[in-house]
């Protein structure tokens, strides 16, 4: 639903894309009601009673009288499932790297570098760059072969586990691991489940419990690694990126206010922002179109709205007053 908001909000009531979005959601909800019926019977019945009769008389009076859904192999697209799983992994890693670097999701970043374990789906991913940009909130995505200039691998031996087993060999192993190529060790651990090293003339076998190879981003970058990809985020913020982040903070506050006012999903609103902070004012001016589009605002003002009670929130560590008023649809 989050990815389809623009389709649902479209002003073209009879557009094929909008109708397809609604019908897809409707079908998903009905099938979900049947899927969850044995486990959450009351919620499933509520969904069924609310939805099943919308377009005519119910074929079945209760969800508990329906056949349980079965898998339809004819509609399964294996390649698309692989592609979407990879895209979802990259998006998830991007959010993980943000969390590690303490960068909130609403703060846009300049770039994301992606290293794929194999390039089979790279062309498809590049065709869907806009989706990834929105999910990770970055301006540019680059696919690269090596990430050495952005990251390094840190090898961490498990000394409590290795000490009793290796005894006098432990100092030699420690030195060897400190000099080892962390990326090569990681590749061996991933492919074989263990690595074998020559320590003072003796072969030592180490598994994933004996050593950990951790990804470490260089200064100015944040990184995360998954089963099929490594992603690196640029963490340096320009003044423009900061202002766009402030604009997105305002979007969230307006959306919160919409909920407090019990606005319907498609209600249009009027918004005003009153603040003494110069950066916030510039953000409203520069990214006003984005704020209006995201909040369904027909008007965005700098100042106040007469007769409307504001809410006070901190934006950029300065108290800002947000005015939101529902716009009544014309009946003429």
QUIHU-V187883 format. One record per helix or strand. SS is the DSSP state (a for helix, b for strand). FROM is the first residue (numbers start at 1). LEN is the number of residues. If there is no record, write none. Layout:
# QUIHU-V187883
SS:FROM:LEN / SS:FROM:LEN
This chain:
# QUIHU-V187883
a:2:8 / a:16:21 / a:41:11 / a:63:3 / a:73:3 / a:78:24 / b:109:1 / b:112:5 / a:122:6 / a:129:8 / b:138:1 / b:141:3 / b:151:7 / a:159:21 / a:182:11 / b:194:6 / b:202:6 / b:211:7 / b:221:5 / b:229:6 / a:239:22 / b:269:6 / a:278:9 / a:288:8 / b:297:6 / b:311:5 / b:318:9
